[in-house]
């Protein structure tokens, strides 16, 4: 236990590191409309006052800005964007609390922890499946970040930290209202996603679940509020589902979403965007494939008023990050099919950008299509989508042409990442 945490929080080196992190993360302004760029100027005149309020525990967090964003599976996720000065205070506290709390967490917890990643969680899940635990008890916690019980969370933090100044300030962050449509709504539970401290506090509360699962001898992986338990039979899985649901709802006051939770063979569920196959290898979950296709459709909209070269850059940027995350999957065939679909959509875009018959014909002739074939395609009454699939268009805008335009090869990048 430590009694001088706030002195550590307010050390020059710690505050400077926190400032650099907040600045690097950028992010939208909070309820006071102060931007990250404005923070330096604010600190120039308020730094001493800011530090003094942290040291005496009188720091008063401001209301967070409530923003709802669509969830991939439908519905809305509530984000709470703190003001930049509150983000600075939270980040400074986080940097001191993490070395105290993180070593006490379970080895089966992977989310938002230093030195751990989603890929580590997937690797552990693979090992469980390869050992024969091919049934997964997949829990979905209903609006977890909105339902965290403040008293329970503070009690758990007080087990590790005795500095009452810090406890008071953290309680202030939990109790800070949410600004919605110009009205400040009081908050009595939850730790909205958006602040630097939220993931650590979520892990602190859910560590009780981890310890309970360890006590029962379960094989599990948890990434934030996404928890999968691996068992050997459906019967055992349903028994685990019932008992763990009871623990979550009675001991931690959390609600399990029965509609989204399930006991099923691993290949029928997704985990962190992946799908575990029968032999423990990884595939890309159908929902993740749908999501990447939806994003590609947005970038390749024919009525999007951006140059063709800009579309290529946007696609490369998005697909590079997407594939860096999903390259663990066995997905060469899927990537090949996706590449063909992307090229067809881009052919369609390029034809439509040419607009009239003459420019289309000249464009095709410039790419080696014979005059008769170029004019036949240009004069065709087929839709842009049907034209994009013709042999003439494929001959002109072949794979080598796309390579010259700078379009990234998904299969090529995949093979590089797998080395």
DRENDO-1510 file (C-alpha; in Angstrom, 1 decimal, always signed):
<recs>
REC; n; res; u; v; w
REC; 1; UNK; +0.0; +0.0; +0.0 .
REC; 2; UNK; +1.2; +3.5; -0.7 .
REC; 3; UNK; +0.3; +6.9; +0.9 .
REC; 4; UNK; +2.1; +9.3; -1.4 .
REC; 5; UNK; +0.5; +8.6; -4.8 .
REC; 6; UNK; -0.6; +12.1; -5.5 .
REC; 7; UNK; +3.0; +13.4; -5.0 .
REC; 8; UNK; +4.1; +10.8; -7.6 .
REC; 9; UNK; +1.2; +11.9; -9.9 .
REC; 10; UNK; +2.4; +15.5; -9.7 .
REC; 11; UNK; +6.1; +14.8; -10.3 .
REC; 12; UNK; +7.3; +16.9; -13.2 .
REC; 13; UNK; +8.5; +13.9; -15.3 .
REC; 14; UNK; +5.1; +12.2; -14.9 .
REC; 15; UNK; +3.1; +15.2; -15.8 .
REC; 16; UNK; +5.3; +15.9; -18.8 .
REC; 17; UNK; +4.8; +12.3; -20.0 .
REC; 18; UNK; +1.1; +12.6; -19.5 .
REC; 19; UNK; +1.0; +15.8; -21.5 .
REC; 20; UNK; +2.9; +14.2; -24.4 .
REC; 21; UNK; +0.5; +11.2; -24.4 .
REC; 22; UNK; -2.6; +13.4; -24.4 .
REC; 23; UNK; -1.2; +15.5; -27.2 .
REC; 24; UNK; -0.2; +12.4; -29.2 .
REC; 25; UNK; -3.7; +10.9; -28.8 .
REC; 26; UNK; -5.3; +14.1; -30.1 .
REC; 27; UNK; -9.0; +13.5; -29.7 .
REC; 28; UNK; -12.0; +15.8; -29.8 .
REC; 29; UNK; -12.7; +18.6; -27.4 .
REC; 30; UNK; -14.8; +18.0; -24.3 .
REC; 31; UNK; -17.7; +19.9; -22.9 .
REC; 32; UNK; -15.7; +23.1; -22.5 .
REC; 33; UNK; -14.6; +23.0; -26.2 .
REC; 34; UNK; -10.9; +23.3; -25.3 .
REC; 35; UNK; -8.8; +21.5; -27.9 .
REC; 36; UNK; -5.6; +19.6; -27.3 .
REC; 37; UNK; -3.7; +22.5; -29.0 .
REC; 38; UNK; -5.2; +24.9; -26.4 .
REC; 39; UNK; -3.9; +22.8; -23.5 .
REC; 40; UNK; -0.4; +24.1; -23.6 .
REC; 41; UNK; -1.6; +27.7; -23.4 .
REC; 42; UNK; -4.0; +26.9; -20.5 .
REC; 43; UNK; -1.2; +25.2; -18.6 .
REC; 44; UNK; +1.1; +28.2; -19.0 .
REC; 45; UNK; -1.3; +30.2; -16.8 .
REC; 46; UNK; -3.0; +27.5; -14.7 .
REC; 47; UNK; -0.3; +24.9; -14.1 .
REC; 48; UNK; +0.4; +25.8; -10.4 .
REC; 49; UNK; -3.3; +25.9; -9.6 .
REC; 50; UNK; -3.8; +22.6; -11.4 .
REC; 51; UNK; -1.0; +20.8; -9.5 .
REC; 52; UNK; -2.1; +22.3; -6.2 .
REC; 53; UNK; -5.7; +21.0; -6.6 .
REC; 54; UNK; -4.4; +17.5; -7.4 .
REC; 55; UNK; -2.1; +17.6; -4.3 .
REC; 56; UNK; -4.8; +18.6; -1.9 .
REC; 57; UNK; -7.4; +16.4; -3.4 .
REC; 58; UNK; -9.7; +19.3; -4.3 .
REC; 59; UNK; -9.5; +18.8; -8.1 .
REC; 60; UNK; -13.0; +18.9; -9.5 .
REC; 61; UNK; -13.5; +17.0; -12.8 .
REC; 62; UNK; -15.8; +18.7; -15.3 .
REC; 63; UNK; -18.8; +16.9; -17.0 .
REC; 64; UNK; -17.9; +14.7; -19.9 .
REC; 65; UNK; -19.3; +15.2; -23.4 .
REC; 66; UNK; -21.7; +12.5; -24.2 .
REC; 67; UNK; -21.4; +11.0; -27.7 .
REC; 68; UNK; -23.2; +8.0; -29.1 .
REC; 69; UNK; -21.6; +6.0; -31.9 .
REC; 70; UNK; -23.0; +3.0; -33.8 .
REC; 71; UNK; -21.9; -0.4; -32.7 .
REC; 72; UNK; -20.8; -2.9; -35.4 .
REC; 73; UNK; -23.5; -5.4; -34.3 .
REC; 74; UNK; -26.2; -2.7; -34.1 .
REC; 75; UNK; -27.3; -0.3; -31.4 .
REC; 76; UNK; -25.4; +2.6; -29.9 .
REC; 77; UNK; -22.3; +2.8; -27.7 .
REC; 78; UNK; -22.1; +5.7; -25.2 .
REC; 79; UNK; -18.8; +7.5; -25.3 .
REC; 80; UNK; -17.9; +10.1; -22.7 .
REC; 81; UNK; -15.3; +12.6; -23.8 .
REC; 82; UNK; -13.6; +14.3; -20.9 .
REC; 83; UNK; -12.2; +17.8; -21.2 .
REC; 84; UNK; -8.5; +17.9; -22.2 .
REC; 85; UNK; -7.4; +19.0; -18.7 .
REC; 86; UNK; -9.3; +16.1; -17.2 .
REC; 87; UNK; -7.7; +13.8; -19.7 .
REC; 88; UNK; -4.3; +15.1; -18.6 .
REC; 89; UNK; -5.2; +14.5; -14.9 .
REC; 90; UNK; -6.5; +11.0; -15.7 .
REC; 91; UNK; -3.4; +10.1; -17.8 .
REC; 92; UNK; -1.1; +11.3; -15.0 .
REC; 93; UNK; -3.0; +9.2; -12.5 .
REC; 94; UNK; -3.1; +6.2; -14.9 .
REC; 95; UNK; +0.7; +6.2; -15.2 .
REC; 96; UNK; +1.1; +5.8; -11.5 .
REC; 97; UNK; -1.7; +3.4; -10.8 .
REC; 98; UNK; -0.9; +1.0; -13.7 .
REC; 99; UNK; +2.4; -0.4; -12.1 .
REC; 100; UNK; +0.5; -0.8; -8.8 .
REC; 101; UNK; -2.7; -2.5; -10.1 .
REC; 102; UNK; -1.6; -4.3; -13.3 .
REC; 103; UNK; +0.7; -6.9; -11.6 .
REC; 104; UNK; -2.3; -8.1; -9.5 .
REC; 105; UNK; -4.4; -8.9; -12.5 .
REC; 106; UNK; -5.0; -12.3; -14.0 .
REC; 107; UNK; -2.7; -13.8; -16.6 .
REC; 108; UNK; -5.9; -14.6; -18.6 .
REC; 109; UNK; -6.7; -10.8; -18.9 .
REC; 110; UNK; -5.4; -9.2; -22.0 .
REC; 111; UNK; -7.3; -6.0; -22.7 .
REC; 112; UNK; -5.6; -2.6; -22.3 .
REC; 113; UNK; -2.6; -3.9; -20.4 .
REC; 114; UNK; +1.0; -3.1; -21.0 .
REC; 115; UNK; +2.8; -5.7; -23.0 .
REC; 116; UNK; -0.4; -7.6; -23.9 .
REC; 117; UNK; -2.5; -7.5; -27.0 .
REC; 118; UNK; -5.6; -9.0; -28.7 .
REC; 119; UNK; -3.2; -11.4; -30.5 .
REC; 120; UNK; -1.9; -12.7; -27.2 .
REC; 121; UNK; -5.5; -13.5; -26.2 .
REC; 122; UNK; -6.2; -15.3; -29.5 .
REC; 123; UNK; -3.0; -17.3; -29.1 .
REC; 124; UNK; -4.1; -18.5; -25.7 .
REC; 125; UNK; -7.6; -19.3; -27.0 .
REC; 126; UNK; -6.0; -21.4; -29.8 .
REC; 127; UNK; -4.1; -23.4; -27.3 .
REC; 128; UNK; -7.3; -24.2; -25.4 .
REC; 129; UNK; -9.1; -25.3; -28.5 .
REC; 130; UNK; -6.1; -27.5; -29.6 .
REC; 131; UNK; -6.3; -29.2; -26.2 .
REC; 132; UNK; -9.8; -30.3; -27.0 .
REC; 133; UNK; -11.9; -27.5; -25.4 .
REC; 134; UNK; -13.9; -26.8; -28.5 .
REC; 135; UNK; -17.1; -25.5; -26.8 .
REC; 136; UNK; -17.0; -21.8; -25.9 .
REC; 137; UNK; -19.1; -20.0; -23.2 .
REC; 138; UNK; -19.3; -16.6; -24.8 .
REC; 139; UNK; -20.4; -13.8; -22.5 .
REC; 140; UNK; -21.7; -10.4; -23.6 .
REC; 141; UNK; -22.0; -7.9; -20.8 .
REC; 142; UNK; -24.9; -5.5; -21.5 .
REC; 143; UNK; -23.7; -1.9; -21.6 .
REC; 144; UNK; -20.8; -2.8; -19.3 .
REC; 145; UNK; -19.1; +0.6; -19.2 .
REC; 146; UNK; -22.5; +2.2; -18.4 .
REC; 147; UNK; -23.4; -0.1; -15.6 .
REC; 148; UNK; -20.2; -0.3; -13.4 .
REC; 149; UNK; -21.2; +0.2; -9.8 .
REC; 150; UNK; -19.2; +3.1; -8.3 .
REC; 151; UNK; -19.2; +1.9; -4.7 .
REC; 152; UNK; -18.0; -1.6; -5.7 .
REC; 153; UNK; -15.3; -0.1; -7.9 .
REC; 154; UNK; -14.1; +2.3; -5.3 .
REC; 155; UNK; -14.0; -0.4; -2.7 .
REC; 156; UNK; -11.7; -2.4; -4.9 .
REC; 157; UNK; -9.4; +0.5; -5.6 .
REC; 158; UNK; -9.2; +1.2; -1.9 .
REC; 159; UNK; -7.8; -2.3; -1.4 .
REC; 160; UNK; -4.7; -1.2; -3.2 .
REC; 161; UNK; -4.5; +2.6; -2.6 .
REC; 162; UNK; -4.9; +4.4; +0.7 .
REC; 163; UNK; -4.3; +7.9; -0.5 .
REC; 164; UNK; -7.7; +9.5; +0.2 .
REC; 165; UNK; -6.9; +12.4; -2.2 .
REC; 166; UNK; -6.6; +10.1; -5.1 .
REC; 167; UNK; -9.7; +8.2; -4.1 .
REC; 168; UNK; -11.7; +11.4; -3.9 .
REC; 169; UNK; -10.5; +12.5; -7.3 .
REC; 170; UNK; -11.2; +9.2; -9.0 .
REC; 171; UNK; -14.7; +9.2; -7.4 .
REC; 172; UNK; -15.1; +12.7; -8.9 .
REC; 173; UNK; -14.3; +11.3; -12.4 .
REC; 174; UNK; -16.9; +8.5; -11.9 .
REC; 175; UNK; -19.5; +10.9; -10.7 .
REC; 176; UNK; -18.9; +13.6; -13.3 .
REC; 177; UNK; -22.1; +14.2; -15.2 .
REC; 178; UNK; -22.6; +13.8; -18.9 .
REC; 179; UNK; -23.4; +16.8; -21.2 .
REC; 180; UNK; -26.1; +15.8; -23.6 .
REC; 181; UNK; -27.8; +18.3; -25.9 .
REC; 182; UNK; -26.6; +21.2; -23.6 .
REC; 183; UNK; -28.0; +19.5; -20.4 .
REC; 184; UNK; -25.8; +18.0; -17.7 .
REC; 185; UNK; -27.2; +14.6; -16.8 .
REC; 186; UNK; -26.1; +13.3; -13.3 .
REC; 187; UNK; -24.4; +9.9; -13.3 .
REC; 188; UNK; -24.6; +7.3; -10.5 .
REC; 189; UNK; -23.1; +4.3; -12.2 .
REC; 190; UNK; -20.8; +3.6; -15.1 .
REC; 191; UNK; -17.4; +4.7; -16.3 .
REC; 192; UNK; -18.0; +5.8; -19.9 .
REC; 193; UNK; -15.5; +4.8; -22.5 .
REC; 194; UNK; -13.4; +7.7; -23.7 .
REC; 195; UNK; -11.2; +8.6; -20.7 .
REC; 196; UNK; -7.7; +7.2; -20.1 .
REC; 197; UNK; -8.7; +5.7; -16.7 .
REC; 198; UNK; -11.8; +3.8; -17.8 .
REC; 199; UNK; -10.0; +0.6; -19.2 .
REC; 200; UNK; -7.9; +0.3; -16.0 .
REC; 201; UNK; -10.9; +0.7; -13.7 .
REC; 202; UNK; -12.9; -1.8; -15.8 .
REC; 203; UNK; -10.1; -4.3; -15.5 .
REC; 204; UNK; -10.0; -3.7; -11.7 .
REC; 205; UNK; -13.7; -4.6; -11.3 .
REC; 206; UNK; -13.6; -7.5; -13.7 .
REC; 207; UNK; -10.5; -8.9; -12.0 .
REC; 208; UNK; -13.0; -10.3; -9.5 .
REC; 209; UNK; -14.5; -12.3; -12.3 .
REC; 210; UNK; -11.1; -13.5; -13.4 .
REC; 211; UNK; -10.2; -14.6; -9.9 .
REC; 212; UNK; -13.5; -16.5; -9.5 .
REC; 213; UNK; -12.9; -18.3; -12.8 .
REC; 214; UNK; -9.4; -19.2; -11.7 .
REC; 215; UNK; -10.7; -20.5; -8.4 .
REC; 216; UNK; -13.0; -22.7; -10.3 .
REC; 217; UNK; -10.2; -24.0; -12.6 .
REC; 218; UNK; -11.7; -22.6; -15.8 .
REC; 219; UNK; -9.7; -22.0; -19.0 .
REC; 220; UNK; -10.7; -18.6; -20.2 .
REC; 221; UNK; -9.5; -15.4; -22.0 .
REC; 222; UNK; -10.8; -12.0; -21.3 .
REC; 223; UNK; -10.2; -8.8; -23.3 .
REC; 224; UNK; -11.9; -5.9; -21.5 .
REC; 225; UNK; -15.6; -6.9; -21.2 .
REC; 226; UNK; -15.3; -9.7; -23.9 .
REC; 227; UNK; -14.9; -13.0; -22.0 .
REC; 228; UNK; -14.7; -16.5; -23.4 .
REC; 229; UNK; -14.6; -19.6; -21.3 .
REC; 230; UNK; -13.4; -22.9; -23.1 .
REC; 231; UNK; -14.9; -26.2; -22.0 .
REC; 232; UNK; -15.2; -29.7; -23.4 .
REC; 233; UNK; -18.9; -30.3; -23.7 .
REC; 234; UNK; -22.2; -28.4; -24.3 .
REC; 235; UNK; -23.6; -29.7; -21.1 .
REC; 236; UNK; -20.7; -28.4; -19.1 .
REC; 237; UNK; -20.9; -25.1; -21.1 .
REC; 238; UNK; -24.5; -24.5; -20.1 .
REC; 239; UNK; -23.7; -25.3; -16.5 .
REC; 240; UNK; -20.8; -22.7; -16.6 .
REC; 241; UNK; -23.0; -20.2; -18.3 .
REC; 242; UNK; -25.7; -20.4; -15.6 .
REC; 243; UNK; -23.3; -20.2; -12.6 .
REC; 244; UNK; -21.1; -17.4; -14.0 .
REC; 245; UNK; -24.1; -15.4; -15.0 .
REC; 246; UNK; -25.3; -15.7; -11.4 .
REC; 247; UNK; -21.9; -14.5; -10.1 .
REC; 248; UNK; -21.8; -11.5; -12.5 .
REC; 249; UNK; -25.4; -10.4; -11.7 .
REC; 250; UNK; -25.4; -10.9; -8.0 .
REC; 251; UNK; -21.8; -10.3; -6.9 .
REC; 252; UNK; -20.7; -7.6; -9.5 .
REC; 253; UNK; -24.2; -6.1; -10.2 .
REC; 254; UNK; -23.6; -6.5; -14.0 .
REC; 255; UNK; -26.1; -7.7; -16.5 .
REC; 256; UNK; -25.5; -10.5; -19.0 .
REC; 257; UNK; -27.0; -9.9; -22.4 .
REC; 258; UNK; -28.8; -13.2; -22.9 .
REC; 259; UNK; -29.6; -12.5; -26.6 .
REC; 260; UNK; -25.9; -12.0; -27.5 .
REC; 261; UNK; -24.3; -14.6; -25.1 .
REC; 262; UNK; -24.2; -18.2; -26.0 .
REC; 263; UNK; -22.8; -21.7; -25.5 .
REC; 264; UNK; -21.6; -23.0; -28.9 .
REC; 265; UNK; -18.8; -24.7; -30.8 .
REC; 266; UNK; -16.0; -22.3; -31.2 .
REC; 267; UNK; -16.3; -22.1; -35.0 .
REC; 268; UNK; -19.8; -20.7; -34.6 .
REC; 269; UNK; -18.7; -17.7; -32.5 .
REC; 270; UNK; -16.3; -14.9; -33.0 .
REC; 271; UNK; -13.6; -13.6; -30.6 .
REC; 272; UNK; -11.9; -10.2; -31.2 .
REC; 273; UNK; -13.0; -10.2; -34.8 .
REC; 274; UNK; -11.6; -13.7; -35.5 .
REC; 275; UNK; -13.2; -17.1; -35.8 .
REC; 276; UNK; -11.5; -20.2; -34.2 .
REC; 277; UNK; -11.7; -23.2; -36.4 .
REC; 278; UNK; -12.1; -26.9; -35.3 .
REC; 279; UNK; -8.3; -27.5; -35.3 .
REC; 280; UNK; -7.5; -24.3; -33.4 .
REC; 281; UNK; -6.4; -22.3; -36.4 .
REC; 282; UNK; -7.8; -18.8; -37.0 .
REC; 283; UNK; -10.2; -17.5; -39.6 .
REC; 284; UNK; -11.7; -14.1; -40.1 .
REC; 285; UNK; -15.2; -13.9; -38.6 .
REC; 286; UNK; -18.0; -13.3; -41.2 .
REC; 287; UNK; -19.0; -10.1; -39.3 .
REC; 288; UNK; -15.4; -8.8; -39.8 .
REC; 289; UNK; -15.6; -9.6; -43.5 .
REC; 290; UNK; -18.9; -7.7; -43.8 .
REC; 291; UNK; -17.4; -4.7; -41.9 .
REC; 292; UNK; -14.3; -4.5; -44.2 .
REC; 293; UNK; -16.6; -4.7; -47.2 .
REC; 294; UNK; -18.8; -1.9; -45.9 .
REC; 295; UNK; -15.8; +0.3; -45.4 .
REC; 296; UNK; -14.5; -0.5; -48.9 .
REC; 297; UNK; -18.0; +0.4; -50.3 .
REC; 298; UNK; -17.8; +3.8; -48.6 .
REC; 299; UNK; -14.3; +4.5; -50.1 .
REC; 300; UNK; -15.3; +3.3; -53.6 .
REC; 301; UNK; -18.7; +5.1; -53.8 .
REC; 302; UNK; -19.0; +6.2; -57.4 .
REC; 303; UNK; -20.5; +9.6; -56.4 .
REC; 304; UNK; -17.7; +10.4; -53.9 .
REC; 305; UNK; -16.1; +13.5; -55.3 .
REC; 306; UNK; -12.4; +12.6; -54.8 .
REC; 307; UNK; -9.7; +11.9; -57.4 .
REC; 308; UNK; -9.0; +8.2; -58.2 .
REC; 309; UNK; -5.5; +8.5; -56.8 .
REC; 310; UNK; -6.9; +9.7; -53.5 .
REC; 311; UNK; -9.2; +6.6; -53.3 .
REC; 312; UNK; -6.2; +4.4; -53.8 .
REC; 313; UNK; -4.4; +6.1; -50.9 .
REC; 314; UNK; -7.5; +5.8; -48.6 .
REC; 315; UNK; -7.9; +2.1; -49.5 .
REC; 316; UNK; -4.2; +1.4; -48.9 .
REC; 317; UNK; -4.3; +3.1; -45.5 .
REC; 318; UNK; -7.4; +1.4; -44.3 .
REC; 319; UNK; -6.5; -2.1; -45.7 .
REC; 320; UNK; -3.0; -2.0; -44.4 .
REC; 321; UNK; -4.1; -1.5; -40.8 .
REC; 322; UNK; -6.9; -4.1; -41.3 .
REC; 323; UNK; -4.6; -6.7; -42.6 .
REC; 324; UNK; -1.9; -6.0; -40.0 .
REC; 325; UNK; -4.5; -7.0; -37.4 .
REC; 326; UNK; -6.0; -10.0; -39.3 .
REC; 327; UNK; -2.9; -11.5; -40.8 .
REC; 328; UNK; -2.9; -14.2; -38.1 .
REC; 329; UNK; -5.9; -15.8; -39.9 .
REC; 330; UNK; -5.7; -18.4; -42.6 .
REC; 331; UNK; -7.2; -16.3; -45.3 .
REC; 332; UNK; -5.3; -16.3; -48.6 .
REC; 333; UNK; -8.4; -17.4; -50.6 .
REC; 334; UNK; -10.5; -14.8; -48.9 .
REC; 335; UNK; -7.9; -12.1; -49.6 .
REC; 336; UNK; -7.7; -13.1; -53.3 .
REC; 337; UNK; -11.5; -12.9; -53.6 .
REC; 338; UNK; -11.5; -9.5; -51.8 .
REC; 339; UNK; -8.8; -8.1; -54.1 .
REC; 340; UNK; -10.7; -9.1; -57.2 .
REC; 341; UNK; -13.9; -7.4; -55.8 .
REC; 342; UNK; -11.9; -4.3; -55.0 .
REC; 343; UNK; -10.4; -4.1; -58.4 .
REC; 344; UNK; -13.8; -4.5; -60.0 .
REC; 345; UNK; -15.2; -1.6; -57.9 .
REC; 346; UNK; -12.3; +0.6; -58.8 .
REC; 347; UNK; -12.7; -0.2; -62.5 .
REC; 348; UNK; -16.4; +0.8; -62.2 .
REC; 349; UNK; -15.3; +4.1; -60.5 .
REC; 350; UNK; -12.7; +4.9; -63.1 .
REC; 351; UNK; -15.1; +4.4; -66.0 .
REC; 352; UNK; -17.8; +6.6; -64.4 .
REC; 353; UNK; -15.2; +9.3; -63.8 .
REC; 354; UNK; -14.5; +9.4; -67.5 .
REC; 355; UNK; -18.2; +10.4; -68.0 .
REC; 356; UNK; -18.7; +10.4; -71.8 .
REC; 357; UNK; -18.3; +8.0; -74.7 .
REC; 358; UNK; -15.3; +9.7; -76.3 .
REC; 359; UNK; -13.2; +9.9; -73.1 .
REC; 360; UNK; -13.9; +6.3; -72.3 .
REC; 361; UNK; -12.9; +5.1; -75.8 .
REC; 362; UNK; -9.7; +7.2; -75.7 .
REC; 363; UNK; -8.8; +6.0; -72.2 .
REC; 364; UNK; -9.3; +2.3; -73.3 .
REC; 365; UNK; -7.3; +2.8; -76.5 .
REC; 366; UNK; -4.5; +4.4; -74.5 .
REC; 367; UNK; -4.3; +1.2; -72.4 .
REC; 368; UNK; -3.9; -1.0; -75.4 .
REC; 369; UNK; -7.5; -1.9; -76.3 .
REC; 370; UNK; -8.2; -2.0; -80.1 .
REC; 371; UNK; -10.3; +0.8; -81.5 .
REC; 372; UNK; -13.3; -1.4; -82.3 .
REC; 373; UNK; -13.4; -2.9; -78.8 .
REC; 374; UNK; -12.9; +0.4; -77.1 .
REC; 375; UNK; -15.8; +2.0; -79.0 .
REC; 376; UNK; -18.1; -1.0; -78.5 .
REC; 377; UNK; -17.6; -0.7; -74.7 .
REC; 378; UNK; -17.9; +3.1; -74.7 .
REC; 379; UNK; -21.2; +2.9; -76.6 .
REC; 380; UNK; -22.6; +0.0; -74.6 .
REC; 381; UNK; -25.8; +0.7; -72.7 .
REC; 382; UNK; -24.8; -1.7; -69.9 .
REC; 383; UNK; -24.6; -0.4; -66.4 .
REC; 384; UNK; -21.2; +0.8; -65.0 .
REC; 385; UNK; -21.1; -2.3; -62.8 .
REC; 386; UNK; -21.7; -4.7; -65.7 .
REC; 387; UNK; -19.2; -2.9; -67.9 .
REC; 388; UNK; -16.5; -3.2; -65.1 .
REC; 389; UNK; -16.7; -7.0; -65.5 .
REC; 390; UNK; -16.2; -7.2; -69.3 .
REC; 391; UNK; -13.1; -8.6; -70.9 .
REC; 392; UNK; -12.3; -5.3; -72.6 .
REC; 393; UNK; -12.1; -3.4; -69.3 .
REC; 394; UNK; -10.1; -6.2; -67.7 .
REC; 395; UNK; -7.7; -6.1; -70.6 .
REC; 396; UNK; -7.2; -2.3; -70.1 .
REC; 397; UNK; -7.2; -2.1; -66.3 .
REC; 398; UNK; -5.4; -5.4; -65.5 .
REC; 399; UNK; -3.6; -6.3; -62.3 .
REC; 400; UNK; -0.4; -4.7; -63.5 .
REC; 401; UNK; -2.2; -1.4; -64.2 .
REC; 402; UNK; -3.5; -1.4; -60.6 .
REC; 403; UNK; +0.0; -2.1; -59.4 .
REC; 404; UNK; +1.2; +1.0; -61.4 .
REC; 405; UNK; -1.6; +3.0; -59.7 .
REC; 406; UNK; -0.1; +2.1; -56.3 .
REC; 407; UNK; -2.9; -0.3; -55.1 .
REC; 408; UNK; -1.6; -2.5; -52.4 .
REC; 409; UNK; -1.7; -6.2; -52.9 .
REC; 410; UNK; -3.5; -7.8; -50.0 .
REC; 411; UNK; -2.1; -11.2; -50.7 .
REC; 412; UNK; +1.4; -9.8; -51.1 .
REC; 413; UNK; +1.3; -7.9; -47.8 .
REC; 414; UNK; -0.2; -11.0; -46.1 .
REC; 415; UNK; +2.7; -13.2; -47.2 .
REC; 416; UNK; +5.2; -10.5; -45.9 .
REC; 417; UNK; +3.4; -10.3; -42.6 .
REC; 418; UNK; +3.3; -14.1; -42.2 .
REC; 419; UNK; +7.1; -14.4; -42.5 .
</recs>
